[in-house]
Amino acid sequence: MNAQTGGTADVVDTPAGEARITWHHAKKAHTVLALGHGAGGGIEARDLRALAAALPREGVSVALVEQPWRVAGKKLAPAPRTLDAAWRALWPALARPGLPVVAGGRSAGARVACRTARELGAHAVLALSFPLHPPGKPEKSRADELSGVGLPVLVVQGGRDPFGRPEEFPDGTRLVEVAYADHGFALPKSAELTEYEAMGVLTGSVSRWLARDGNLFRKGAAGRE
């Protein structure tokens, strides 16, 4: 049992060291949603915790993945190629239940999922707070990582995320906006909704996306919600 999240934890060896997967199992799961964390924090992030609490009731087992650098207690994330290598190595543990796996994560974790999803056999990608560009540098776009996935992708983005506001994303991006939210989905005091309501927007949209028509893993309809 992982005291921080309340789930059951597996430790997995990777070329970068030991990774940890904290499972939040659904009783009758039809899908696994694997979520990696960002470069500035771990699986305690509010969006990851909210999804882990909400989705098992909808038949989705949520696997919160801690990269080896985080498990080892280091403060700085390694290069993207190291993150990708660790994710590839732990993937068999995510696929072990024999269910469709949706790859995802927040920020840097979303980028890892985008870069590796198709080769690993993921069925879709969930990108939370996708860092479309460094703050203040829209010319350094990472839109190609989204467009190159080749699978259904849902982006959930804060309305005032300095790493990319919703209106900055390319046309055709399937995107849900969490109004007023920043990169960590935190809200200013002046926001016209509470954090609970904001997380309800996030979890509700992801739940509907995963369940829609049973066609999610065969085709991805473009558009905005």
N, C-alpha and C positions, 0 to 999 in steps of 0.2 A: 504494500500500500504506500502510495506517495502522499505524505502528509500535506504537501503544499496544494495539491489539486484534488485529492480524494479518489484518484484512480489507481489501477494496478499497473505496475511498472515492469518493463523488460529492459535489460541492458544488452546492447548489440555491439559487437566488435566491428570497427571500420578501419580503413587505412589511416585515418586521422585520430584514432583513439576510440574510446567507448562512447557510444551514443545511448540515449535513454528514450524509450517510448512509453508514455503514460496513457493507458487505455481507459476510455469511458465507454463501456460496452452497452449496446442495445440488446434487449432480451431476444428479439426476433429481427436481427439485422438484415438489411438488404444491400447495404453499402457501407464501405469504410471511407471516412474522410480523414486524410492524413494532413496535419498542419504543422509547419515549421515556424519558428519564431524569427524575430528580426535581429539586426546586428547590435541593437542597443538594449536588449532585454531578453527575457525568457518566456516560458509558457504561462507565466502569471499575467500576461497581457489581458486587458479586459475583454477584447474581442474573442481571443482564444478561449478564455474561461466561459464566456457566454455561450459560445457554440458547443463546448463540451457539456455544459449543463442542459442545454435545450434539445439538441438533436437526437440523443439516444431515445427520447420519447417518441421520435418520429421514425424509428427504425434505422438510424444511422449511428454506427459505432465511430467514435471520434478518437483518433490517435494523435496525441500531442508529442511532437518530436523535438528533443533537445539535442542540438549538435554537440560533437565532442568538445569543442572549445568551451562551451557553456557548462557541460558536465564537469570538466576539469577545473572550473572556477576562474577561467581566464576572463579578462575584461575586454579584449579586442577580438573581433571576428577575423578569421583568416581570409585568404583570397577566395574569390568565387569558385575557382577550380577545386579547391579543397572542400568547400561546402558541398559542391556537386558530387564529388567522389564519395563523401560520407553518406549522402542521401542515396546514391546508387547502391552502396553496400548494405544499407539497412532496409532497402525496399522489399526484399523477400520476406522480412518479418511483418511488413504491412500487408503484403498479399497473402500471408499464410492462412487467414480464415477462408480463403477461396471465394471472396466476394469482389465485386467491382470496387476499385479504389479510385477515389478522386484525390488528386494531389493538390496541396494548397499551402498557404502560409501567409504571414504578414510581412510586408516590406521586403527585406532581403530574402526571407523564406519564400515569398511569392515568386521572386526572381528564380530561385533554385527550382521551384516546381515548374515554372514556365520552360526553363532550359532543358529539363530532363524528362518531362511527363510522357512525351510520345515514345521515346526510346524504351522507357520502362514499362509501357503498357498501361499507363493511367487512362481513365475513361473521360476525364475532364479536369479542369484546373479552376480552383478558387483563389483569387488574388485579393488579399485584404491590404488596403493602404499601399497599393503598388507604387513604388518610387519611380514615377515616370521620368523624372529628371532631378538632379541635385537642386536644393532650394536656390532660387534666384538665377538658375542657369537652364532655362527651357531649351536652349540650343543643344544641350547634351541629352537628347531624348533617348529613352530606352524602349520606345514603342515597338521596335522590331522584335523584342523578346515576347511581347504579347501577340503580335501578328504572326510570329513564327511558330506558335504552339501547335497548330494543326488539329486542335481538339476544341470542344466547347469550353469557353472561358467566361467566368463571371468575375467582374471587378466590383468590390465594395469600397467606396472611397469617401473620406470626409469632405464636406463642402468647402473647408478652408485648409486643406492639406497643402503645405508649402512644397511638398515633393510632387505635386500635380493635382490641380483642382479638377473636378469632374469635366468642366467644359474644355479642358486642354487635351482630353483624350481623343484619339482619332475617331472619325465617324465610323459607325458600325460596331464600336465596342459595346458589349453588353455590360451595363454599369448601373449599379444602385448607389445613389448618393445618400449619405447620412448627414443631414443638414447641420451646419455649425461646427461639425467635428473637425479636429486637427488630425495629424498623422497617427496619433495614438488613440483616436476616437474620443479624446477629452473634449468637453464642451465649455465655452465661456459662461460666466454667471448670467450673461444677458440672453442666453439661448432660450428659445421658446419651447424647449422640451427638456426632459430630464435624461440623465444617463440611462436609467432603466428603459425609457421610451426609445432612446437611440439604439440601445442594444436589441430592443424588440424589432426595430426596423432591420437591423443586420440579420438577426437569427431568423426572422420571418421570411425575409427575401431569400436567404440561402435555403431554407427548408422548402419553399415553393419551387425554387430552381431545381433542387435535387429530385423533387417529386413530379415535376411537370410532365404529364402525358406518357411517361415511360420512354420518351424519345430523346431524353437528354444525351445519352451516350451514343446516339446515332447521328444526331444533327444538332447544330447550334444556331438558333435563330438570333440574328443581330437585332439590336435595338436597345432602348433605355427604359428602365422602369421608373 
